[in-house]
Amino acid sequence: MQEKEKLLAIGTFPLITLAEARRKRDEAKKLIADGIDPNQDKKQKKLAAQGEISNTFESIAREWYEGRKDRWSVGYREDMMDAFEKDVFPYIGHRPIAEIKPL
């Protein structure tokens, strides 16, 4: 039984150069040689990138804050978020939560 032929969209002509298209073709051929479906690989990378965005320290901290802010006074809420935005997010807010280890 033969598999159905699959197509890989690399890009459109004016937006991608011939050299870039050839480079992407060669990368796809290497993936196929390694037994990896280039389309599936592309989807997994896209999902991983989206996951990284939602798993940053800042996104998790904001989610934590939203879940607890109703328990706090208005002044404490403001102080808490001000501290995060001034002292924490600029330094580690962009990092994936899995990279952050306790001291």
Steps between C-alpha positions, in 0.01 A plus 500: 500500500638839403473812710326803358738768375532790742578861420705738711423872467827690509378848408395716209737628234527869567527447874761222491814490289598202290804442723281500812251260337784265410638516853157414644464218248834356610397523866176316419691228314726452802197466729346243265828306492488496882144363488334826605201648318594865425137616529462338843836644608386847394172462696681378812744791490212746463315346795818499708554869426144578608551294814818686584315830483229383736748332737715801576546608858302817432197320355494248788546776760217705350275192501592437865427865582158492329403192699587660835442874467143486631634383837716811540427864574514742209820658632674164540394398146651816356820461702534136393458570129722810515775291659469230233501753214788706640725244668429157354354496147780708340757246621338158481152559356599376152661176622318167469373393840680164473838680490445677832629306800452587869801625691 
